[in-house]
């Protein structure tokens, strides 16, 4: 026998969450360390490392703010087990950065650098994914300092630690290496749908070669 129509309708309306996650109505503040003070006259965004022309490219805050603006509607899944669904993020798509400062053909990964030397590594395919965005806004409003103003990376299909707050640059890499949380026991890939939370769960090929 099938399910009662009311129950089936209710289940169909419920959002799909990755395993182990719970729906979050608000947006909790989660980060490691203090909130940095934003000084626009000193702020600079850099793309460096294995670039196509071997050169570093930099933008001031004013220049970065003038780059083409786009919005994506995407979820945010925190490894602490809350998920925020259907948020509108506004900013500069990662694909735009890849077009403006292309990587060398041999680049396979990126390291996203943020304030205080914080870092997070990503496979190039994850960085170049359609929904990956350097967000300046959420829901049409500027991000608050606690949530990453002036710039945070959002990688909707990975756990949120892969999208750092207070981003300052991107390093193109020809080999993978672990970022801040990855060096401290978190999974090197971080796919919430596969519940890749911790490094002990890694399979061959998930992490850098030793």
Number of C-alpha atoms within 10 A of each C-alpha: 3 5 8 8 9 9 10 11 11 9 11 10 9 8 10 11 17 16 11 13 19 15 14 14 10 9 11 12 8 11 13 6 8 8 16 13 10 12 10 11 9 8 13 17 19 17 25 21 19 22 21 16 10 12 12 14 13 15 17 15 17 12 11 14 15 11 15 10 14 14 18 20 14 18 21 22 27 20 21 14 15 20 23 19 18 13 13 16 26 22 24 23 25 22 18 17 17 14 9 12 19 18 26 16 10 13 20 17 22 27 25 24 24 22 15 12 10 19 25 22 27 26 17 18 11 20 25 18 15 14 21 23 28 27 29 23 20 18 13 11 11 18 19 13 15 15 21 23 20 23 27 22 26 28 27 24 19 25 25 22 24 29 26 24 27 24 25 23 19 20 20 25 23 16 13 21 19 20 19 16 18 22 13 11 13 21 23 28 23 24 19 22 15 10 17 20 21 17 19 10 12 16 9 7 9 15 16 11 9 4
